[in-house]
Amino acid sequence: MVRYVYDFTEGGRDMADLLGGKGSNLAEMTRLGLPVPPGFTLTTEACRAFLSTGSEPAGLWEEVSAHLSALEASASRVLGQPDDPLLLSVRSGAKFSMPGMMETILDIGLNDESVLGLAKVSGSERFAWDSYRRLVQMFGSTVMGVDCSSFERSLALLKDLRGVRDDAHLTAPDLAKLVETYKNLIRLETGEHFPQSPAEQLRRAVLAVFESWNGERARLYRRREHIADDLGTAVNVQRMVFGNLGADSGSGVAFTRDPATGRPGLYGDYLPDAQGEDVVAGIRNTVPLAELKRLDATSYEGLRTHMRTLERHYRDLCDIEFTIERGTLWMLQTRVGKRTAEAAFVLAAELADEGLITPDEALARVHGEGLARLMFPQFDASAAGPALARGVPASPGAAVGAVVFDTTQAVRRAAAGEKVVLVRQETTPDDLPGMIAAQAVLTSRGGKTSHAAVVARGMGKVCVCGAEELTVDTGARHFTTADGTVVQEGTVVSVDGSAGAVYPGSVPLVDSAVIRYLEDGQGDGGAQGVVDAVARALSRADTVRHLEVRANADTPEDAARARRFGAQGIGLCRTEHMFLGERRQLVEQMILAGTDAERDRALGDLLPLQREDFTGILEAMDGLPVTIRLLDPPLHEFLPDRTELAVRITSAQARGEEPDAHDVELLGAVNRMHEENPMLGLRGVRLGLVVPGLVTMQARAIGEAVAGRLLAGGTPKAEIMVPLVGDVRELRLVREEVQRVLARISREAGVAVDCPVGTMIELPRAALTAGRIAEEAEFFSFGTNDLTQTTWGFSRDDVEAEFFSAYLDKGVFPTSPFETLDREGVGRLVGIAVAEGRATRPDLKIGVCGEHGGDPDSVHFFHTVGLDYVSCSPFRVPVARLEAGRAALEETGGSDSR
């Protein structure tokens, strides 16, 4: 028989699949002897069974009843009993943290009778009625479907009537009246009464949490964070403890280290006389955790002790929720805390220095996406000017955008291509779509543990919270600064999440400290700085990785930068980029040539220019491989636009003038070369086979550049890559021509010019016949951009704008296949080509040069499938180096990428 319920004393953190992250960590803290209010967990299996059938699995409530009875016995109280009620919290808890995305219901067990008993036993009527109104509000919106804004309006009206700004200033009679108002709202909107039965409250609350797994915001968050939809959530039922019992009570959230910077110390927020949701929601401004030492030194020291215990036990930054009930400290939750990219690198380095984790574990705990964020530009502080406001630096980075005041506007404007900054008093889980759409989030309330801060850090969004100087008026769609400046919706501002500042207008950007380090090799910030931490992570990755990392570069400048960034060669040098600018004229002459002599003259003029380009790149990458791709795009791309030419000619005729003869000649050529789908037309190897002299010119330019470098004492390692091969016979013909040219250059120069000839695998047919193609190819390089297009039947230039957003929303694929490799389809073709190519030629060198070469997830796949190298743009080289190291650790089981 399947078991669906576990007491906190029966689990541990290794049971997250079954008990969820929250439940397994509550069990772990219980096992460690920390003061955890007792309770039990309904498993993710129970959730999945309920979601698949629409009803709770057989035997579930019998198990719940047995555990509830045990909980009642240990508390010497019964759920909802009139005189001294046991009250419960019901909270979600998925395997992976989804802050605020699913439901929580507190104070289960209160009704019209037990609220009076709670008032008597607690000695505080206000506390009892405050707890009851929280239950009715949460239950009404979460379980019964009443719009939460209806409750919020009622609360706001009551505060206005009483002339108070804070909930804490409402009296017991005020709150009792509010409870009746809430219950009437529920009856009017749902046609049923708020349930007075504690058992019914519990059952319906549990099922509502199960159902919230498929709520809109939870689904959106999972898509954003790439969390599987079939995991389900556990539900934690726990004895209530109360932080809203007076000045000697309160709630807080704490981190064992700063989640924004990784620096050691106690960081967090505390709110006296409040429940935990008040802290996280940011509806009241908290005090720093250090203030707790003055308010309650005993609880503060106890919290510090428990935090040290948890950090040493989890060997990581811990995020902790706690409540103090009349001087007694209770630990309500712990989890490995979300952190910024900067904090991730610094923390990993420091924990390794402290001996809590190994260098390999430190590498496994940082990510390429985080490194990429650290490479983004930062604001130039010297050009920023006076700040509009300052707040808590909750999530670092620099972002510029137009101010918007609600999620609808953020999503609409972002979809239209505008960069926006979402400004709120505080965010709620319903603001998630707007947070995703925005470049940055700015709130006037809350701290580093508020909803806005936690979610923004998890997503890598810039965020400043608790900018108390700002008065945010969402109705009037503006905010007002301390000096009276009014900032209207649509105004551009700059948000500095590292400094916690907001500036008017668009502040200029400068290179980040990490980029400066990569460029010149000089770190700053000392042994504990982020630059040093990045350097150490990259060094470790270079030590353990098997994949080489090359760069896609077409100029000596890009090649030199790539080498500084750690590239071990050039995996793709696109020769077509050398035909642009002033040289386009020579290409036009080649295309328009009416005789062999005219074409040979144009190619002859191009030869020294190509040779000069190759010489510069080979010099910048001396001693490292440089893979040079022969001309790939269709020739019409080097001619003027067809429509533009036609308009010029027609306009001249309309004016009674003779059209420019060159324009007429070009239009004729463009019309002759016009193709309905040029990406599948005359391009790549096909050009080399039908345009006489083209391959010879390019091979000669490469060979002469190699010979020149050899004679100058260099060590050039040029490789010649033939694009768009679909059949081995195409490659054989081009290779024979290249070898004839290189042999002639070797004789003329008196040095051996040996350039391996290989091909790009970018067509499904090439992947499926790789064994035959390897008979002629000395290396393969996967062109995954075109391979993705031809496998899916997508035209990248069209589909990304046309329907990719709909496909992502509907879950057809979790991310764009042009960003992260489609393992099931394109990846399978890659695997086939690797296996069959090496079956023919065991020493076949194989790499990838599409943009997937710099994508973290794709790098792991390329490691697994056995490639020798990845190649990507120069600025993605450090990311690929890091992920190649992490991929090697995963293969050996050394990963701990929590």
NUKEVO-753555 format. One record per residue (C-alpha): residue in three letters; x, y, z. Coordinates in steps of 0.25 Angstrom, whole numbers, plus 2048, in hexadecimal, padded with zeros to 3 digits. Example, Ala and Ser with C-alpha at 12.3 -4.5 7.8 and 13.67 -1.06 7.14 Angstrom:
Ala8317EE81FSer8377FC81D
***
This chain:
Met800800800Val80580E7FCArg808817808Tyr804825806Val80782C814Tyr81482D81CAsp817834829Phe82283E82AThr829834833Glu82982A828Gly83083181CGly83D838818Arg84384180DAsp846835804Met837833802Ala8348407FBAsp82E8387EFLeu8238337F8Leu82283D803Gly82584A7FBGly8308537FFLys82985A80AGly82484D810Ser83184680FAsn839851815Leu82E852821Ala831844823Glu840846823Met83F85282DThr837849836Arg84183E835Leu84C848839Gly84584B845Leu84185A841Pro834860847Val82A85C83CPro81B85D83EPro81784F83CGly80F84A830Phe80E841824Thr80F841815Leu80683C80AThr80F8377FFThr81083B7F1Glu80B82D7EDAla7FE8317F4Cys7FE83E7ECArg8008377DEAla7F582D7E1Phe7EB8387E4Leu7EF8407D8Ser7EE8347CFThr7E082F7D4Gly7DA83C7DASer7D88357E7Glu7E18327F3Pro7E78247F3Ala7E18197FBGly7E5818809Leu7EB826809Trp7E282C814Glu7E382081DGlu7F282381DVal7F083281FSer7E682F82BAla7F0826831His7FB830831Leu7F283B835Ser7EE833841Ala7FC831845Leu7FF840843Glu7F384384CAla7F8839857Ser806840857Ala80084E858Ser7F584A862Arg7EB851859Val7E184E84FLeu7E0855841Gly7D6860842Gln7D185D850Pro7C9868856Asp7D186B863Asp7E086A85FPro7E1866850Leu7EC85F849Leu7EE86783CLeu7F6863830Ser7FD868824Val7FC862816Arg80786580DSer80C8607FFGly81A85B7FDAla81F8567F0Lys82C84F7EDPhe83285C7E8Ser82F8697EEMet8248717E8Pro82387D7F1Gly8158837F2Met81087B7E6Met8078717EDGlu7FD8737F9Thr7FE874808Ile7F3874812Leu7F5878821Asp7ED87682DIle7E586A829Gly7DB867834Leu7D6875838Asn7C7877837Asp7BD88083EGlu7BE87884BSer7CD87484BVal7D1883849Leu7CB886856Gly7D387B85DLeu7E0880856Ala7DD88E85BLys7DB888869Val7E787F86ASer7F1889863Gly7EC89586BSer7EB89D85FGlu7DE89F857Arg7E58A784DPhe7EE89C84AAla7E3892849Trp7DA89A83FAsp7E789E837Ser7EA88F835Tyr7DB88C831Arg7DB897827Arg7E8891821Leu7E1883820Val7D488881AGln7DC891810Met7E688680CPhe7DB87B80BGly7D1884804Ser7DB8877F9Thr7E387A7F8Val7D98707FAMet7CB8777F7Gly7D087F7EBVal7CD88D7F0Asp7D58987E9Cys7DF89C7F4Ser7DE8AA7F0Ser7D08AA7F6Phe7D68A7803Glu7E18B1801Arg7D78BC7FESer7CF8B980ALeu7DB8BA813Ala7E08C780CLeu7D28CD80FLeu7D28C981DLys7E08CF81FAsp7DB8DC818Leu7CF8DD821Arg7D88DB82EGly7E28E5829Val7EE8DB82AArg7F88D681FAsp7FD8C9826Asp7F58BD829Ala7FB8BC836His7F38C883BLeu7E58C2838Thr7DF8BE845Ala7D88B0849Pro7CA8B6846Asp7CF8BB839Leu7D48AD835Ala7C88A683ALys7C08AF831Leu7CA8AC825Val7C889D827Glu7B989F825Thr7BB8A8819Tyr7C489D813Lys7BA892816Asn7AF89A80FLeu7B889C803Ile7BA88D802Arg7AB88A803Leu7A78957F9Glu7B28907EFThr7B18817F1Gly7A387E7F6Glu7A9876802His7AD87A810Phe7BB87A815Pro7BC86B81BGln7BC86B82ASer7C185C82BPro7D085B82DAla7D084E827Glu7CA85381AGln7D385F81ALeu7DF85681BArg7DB84D810Arg7D7858806Ala7E485F809Val7EC853806Leu7E58517F9Ala7E68607F5Val7F585F7F7Phe7F68527EEGlu7EE85A7E4Ser7F78667E4Trp80285E7DEAsn7FB8607D1Gly7F786F7D4Glu7FB8797C9Arg80687F7D1Ala80C8727D5Arg80C86D7C6Leu81287A7C2Tyr81D8797CCArg82086B7C9Arg82286E7BAArg82B87A7BEGlu8348717C7His8338647BEIle82C85C7C9Ala8258507C5Asp8158507C5Asp8138427CALeu81A8437D8Gly80F8487E0Thr81084F7EEAla8108497FBVal80784F806Asn80C852814Val802853820Gln80985982CArg80585E83AMet80386D839Val80D876841Phe80A885842Gly812891840Asn80789B841Leu805899850Gly80B8A6854Ala8198AD856Asp81F8A085BSer81B89984EGly81F89B83FSer823894833Gly82F89582AVal83788F81EAla84688D81FPhe852889816Thr85E88381CArg86688C812Asp862898809Pro85A8927FDAla85E89E7F5Thr86D89E7F7Gly8708917FEArg877898809Pro877891817Gly86E896822Leu860896826Tyr85689C81CGly84789E81CAsp83B8A5821Tyr8338A582ELeu8258AA830Pro8208AB83FAsp8128A7842Ala8108A1834Gln80E89482DGly81788E822Glu80F892816Asp8108A181AVal81F8A0819Val81F89980CAla8148A1806Gly81B8AE809Ile80F8B580DArg8168BB819Asn8248C0819Thr82C8B6822Val8388B982BPro8468B3829Leu8488A682FAla8538AC838Glu8488B483FLeu8438A7845Lys84F8A784EArg84A8B3855Leu83B8AE855Asp83E8A085AAla84C89C85CThr84988E860Ser84188B853Tyr84C89284BGlu857889851Gly84F87D84FLeu84C881840Arg85B88383EThr85E875844His85486E83BMet85887682FArg867871831Thr862863833Leu85A863826Glu86586981EArg86F85F822His865854820Tyr861858812Arg86E85E80FAsp868869808Leu860876809Cys853874811Asp84787C810Ile83F87B81DGlu83187F821Phe82E880830Thr82488583AIle826889848Glu819886851Arg81A88E85EGly82988C85FThr82987E85ALeu83187C84DTrp82B872842Met83286E835Leu82786E82AGln82F86B81EThr83D86A818Arg84286880AVal84E86A802Gly84D8797FFLys84B87F7F1Arg8568887EEThr85C8927E4Ala86688E7DAGlu8718967E2Ala86D88F7EFAla86D8827E8Phe87C8837E4Val88188A7F1Leu8798807FAAla87F8747F2Ala88D8797F3Glu88C87C802Leu88586F806Ala8918687FFAsp89B871807Glu89386D813Gly89485E810Leu88585C810Ile885858801Thr8908537F7Pro89585B7EBAsp88D8527E2Glu8808557EAAla8838647EALeu8848637DAAla87785B7DAArg8708667E2Val8728717D8His86B8727CAGly86E8787BDGlu8628807BCGly8668877C9Leu8748897C3Ala86E88F7B7Arg8668997C0Leu87389D7C7Met8788A17B9Phe86D8AA7B6Pro8718B97B6Gln86F8C27C3Phe86B8D07C5Asp8768DA7C4Ala8758E07D2Ser87C8ED7CEAla8718F07C4Ala8658EC7CCGly8628F97D3Pro8598FB7DFAla8508EF7E2Leu8418F07E2Ala8408E67EEArg8488DC7F5Gly8438CE7FBVal8488C07FEPro8518BB7F3Ala8498AE7F2Ser84F8A87E5Pro85B8AE7DEGly85C8B37D0Ala8598BF7C7Ala84C8C17C0Val8468CC7B8Gly8378CD7B4Ala82A8D57B4Val8228D57C1Val8168CD7C2Phe80D8CA7CEAsp8068BD7CBThr8088AF7C5Thr7FF8B27B9Gln8068BE7B4Ala8148B77B7Val8108AB7AEArg8098B37A3Arg8158BD7A2Ala81F8B37A2Ala8188AB798Ala8198B778FGly8288B7791Glu8298C279BLys8328C07A8Val82A8C37B5Val82C8C47C4Leu8218BF7CCVal81E8C87D8Arg8158C37E3Gln8138C67F2Glu8168B77F4Thr8158AC7EAThr80C89F7ECPro80C8927E5Asp8028977DBAsp80D8A17D6Leu8168967D1Pro8128987C2Gly8168A77C3Met8238A47CBIle82789A7BFAla8248A57B5Ala82B8B07BCGln83A8B37BCAla8398B77CBVal8308B87D7Leu82F8C37E0Thr8268C37EDSer8248CE7F8Arg8228C3802Gly8298B6807Gly8378B1808Lys8418A7804Thr83789C808Ser82B8A2802His82489B7F6Ala8298A47ECAla8388A27F1Val8378937F2Val8308917E4Ala83989B7DDArg8468957E3Gly8418877DEMet83F88D7D0Gly84B8957CFLys8438A27CEVal8488AF7D3Cys8408B37DFVal8408BF7EACys8368BD7F5Gly8328C6801Ala8348D37FAGlu82C8DA805Glu82F8E87FFLeu8258E47F4Thr8168E67F5Val8118DD7EBAsp8038E07E5Thr7FE8D57DCGly7F18DB7DAAla7F78E87D5Arg8028E17CEHis80E8E87D4Phe8178E87DFThr81C8F47E7Thr82A8F67EDAla82E8FC7FBAsp8309097F4Gly82390A7EDThr8279057DFVal81C8FE7D8Val8208F37CFGln8158EF7C5Glu8138E27BFGly81B8E07B2Thr8278E87B8Val8348E27B6Val83C8DF7C3Ser8498D77C6Val8498CD7D1Asp8568C97D7Gly8538BC7DFSer8618BB7E4Ala8618C97EBGly8528C97EEAla8508D67E6Val8478DB7DCTyr84B8E67D2Pro8438EF7C8Gly8458EC7B9Ser84F8E27B3Val85C8E27BAPro8688DE7B2Leu86E8D07B3Val87D8CB7B5Asp8838BD7B5Ser8818B57C1Ala88C8B17CAVal88C8A37C5Ile88E8A77B7Arg8998B07BBTyr8A08A57C2Leu89E89C7B5Glu8A38A77ACAsp8B08AA7B4Gly8B189F7BEGln8B18A87CAGly8A78A57D5Asp8A28AF7DFGly89A8AE7ECGly8A48A57F4Ala8A48977F7Gln8958977FAGly89189F7EEVal88889A7E3Val89389B7D9Asp89C8927E1Ala8918887E3Val88E8887D4Ala89D8867D1Arg89E87A7DAAla8918747D4Leu8978757C6Ser8A48707CAArg89E8647D0Ala8958627C4Asp8A18627BBThr8A88587C4Val89D84D7C3Arg8968507B6His8978477AALeu89185079FGlu89A85A799Val893868797Arg89686F78AAla89087C785Asn888881779Ala89088D774Asp892893767Thr89C89E769Pro8AA89F770Glu8A48A877BAsp89989E77EAla8A389377EAla8AC89A787Arg8A189D791Ala89C88E790Arg8AA88A794Arg8AB8937A0Phe89D88D7A4Gly8A387F7A4Ala8A087A796Gln8A986E792Gly8A7872783Ile89D877779Gly89286D776Leu88B87576BCys891880763Arg886885759Thr88D88974CGlu880890747His88289B752Met88F89F74APhe8878A273ELeu87F8AD744Gly8818BC744Glu88A8C2739Arg88D8B4734Arg87E8B2730Gln8828B8723Leu88C8AE71FVal8818A3722Glu8778AA719Gln8828AA70EMet88489B710Ile87489970FLeu8728A2703Ala87E89C6FCGly87A8996EDThr8878916EAAsp8918886F1Ala89B8936F0Glu89389D6F7Arg88F893702Asp89E88F704Arg8A289E705Ala8978A1710Leu89C894718Gly8AA899716Asp8A78A671CLeu8A089F728Leu8AC89572APro8B689F731Leu8AB8A573AGln8A789773FArg8B6893741Glu8B889F749Asp8AC89C752Phe8B088D754Thr8BE892757Gly8B989B762Ile8B1890769Leu8BB885768Glu8C588F76EAla8BB89277AMet8B988377CAsp8C787E779Gly8C987077ELeu8BA86E77FPro8B0868775Val8A887176CThr89D86B765Ile89A873758Arg88C871751Leu88B873742Leu88187D73DAsp873878742Pro86888273FPro861884732Leu86888E729His85B897728Glu85E89B736Phe86A8A3731Leu8618AB727Pro8588B772AAsp8498B472EArg8408AF723Thr8358B9727Glu83F8C5729Leu8458C371BAla8378C2714Val8328CE71BArg83E8D6717Ile83D8D2708Thr82E8D4708Ser82F8E270FAla8398E6704Gln8308E26F9Ala8248E96FFArg82D8F66FFGly8308F36F0Glu83E8F06F3Glu8478E56EFPro8498DB6FAAsp8578D96FFAla85D8CE6F6His8648C7702Asp8578C670AVal8508C06FEGlu85B8B66FDLeu85B8B370CLeu84C8B170BGly84D8A7700Ala85789F708Val84E8A0714Asn84389B70CArg84B88F706Met85088B714His84288D71BGlu83E880723Glu83187E72BAsn839878736Pro84887C735Met84C876742Leu84986873BGly84E86D72DLeu85C870727Arg865872732Gly87086B73AVal877860733Arg86D862727Leu87486F724Gly881869724Leu87D85F71AVal876868710Val87E875711Pro88B87370AGly897878712Leu89087B71FVal89686F727Thr8A4871720Met8A487F724Gln8A187D733Ala8AA870734Arg8B587872EAla8B3884738Ile8B387A744Gly8BF87373FGlu8C787F73CAla8C488574AVal8C8878750Ala8D5877748Gly8D888674BArg8D788375ALeu8DF877759Leu8EA87F752Ala8E988975DGly8EC87F768Gly8DD87E76CThr8D587176FPro8C8873767Lys8BE868768Ala8B386B75EGlu8A886175BIle89F86274FMet89085F751Val88685D746Pro878861749Leu86B85B746Val87084E741Gly86584473FAsp86C839738Val87A834738Arg87C83672AGlu87B84572BLeu885845736Arg88F83C72ELeu88E846722Val89185272BArg89C84B733Glu8A3847726Glu8A3855721Val8A885A72EGln8B485072FArg8B8853721Val8B9862725Leu8C185F732Ala8CA85672BArg8CE861721Ile8D086B72CSer8D9861734Arg8E2860727Glu8E286E724Ala8E5873733Gly8EE867736Val8E7864743Ala8DC859746Val8CF85F746Asp8C685574DCys8B7859750Pro8AD84F754Val8A084F74CGly89384C753Thr885850752Met87985675AIle86E84C75EGlu86285575CLeu85884D754Pro851840759Arg85683874DAla86483C751Ala86283775FLeu85B82A75AThr866827750Ala87282C759Gly87981E757Arg87A821748Ile87E82F74AAla88982C754Glu890824749Glu894832743Ala89383B74FGlu89E83D759Phe895844763Phe887847766Ser88185376BPhe87285476EGly86B860769Thr85F85F773Asn85886C76EAsp856866760Leu854858766Thr84985D76FGln842864763Thr84385875AThr83F84E764Trp833856769Gly82F85C75CPhe83086A762Ser83587775CArg83C87D768Asp83A88B762Asp82B889762Val82688076CGlu82D886779Ala824892777Glu81888B771Phe81488077BPhe81F87C784Ser819884790Ala80C87C78ETyr81486F78DLeu81C87379AAsp80F8777A1Lys80886A79DGly8148617A1Val81785C793Phe82585E797Pro82B8637A4Thr83586C79DSer83887178FPro83F866788Phe848870782Glu84D874790Thr84E866797Leu85085A78EAsp84485178BArg84A844791Glu83F83B78CGly83F83F77EVal84C84777AGly854840785Arg850833780Leu856836772Val86283C779Gly86482E780Ile862826774Ala86C82F76CVal87782E777Ala87581E778Glu87581C769Gly880826766Arg88A820770Ala88681276CThr88C81675FArg89781E764Pro89A81C773Asp8A3828774Leu89983176ELys89983F775Ile88B844778Gly88685177DVal87A85A77CCys87A869777Gly86C86D778Glu867876783His86386A78BGly87286978EGly871874799Asp86486F79FPro8668697ACAsp85C85D7ABSer86085A79DVal86F85A7A1His86B84F7ABPhe86584779FPhe871849796His87A8437A1Thr8718377A3Val871834794Gly880834793Leu88384178CAsp89284678CTyr88E85578DVal88485F78DSer88586D786Cys87D879789Ser87E889789Pro88A88E790Phe88189479CArg87B88679EVal88987F79FPro88A8807AEVal87C87B7B0Ala87F86F7A7Arg88C86D7AFLeu88586C7BCGlu8798637B7Ala88385A7B0Gly88A8587BEArg87C8567C5Ala87884C7BAAla8858447BDLeu8828447CCGlu87383F7C9Glu8798337C1Thr88282F7CDGly8788317D7Gly87F83D7DDSer8748467DBAsp86C84D7E7Ser8658577DFArg85A85B7E9
***
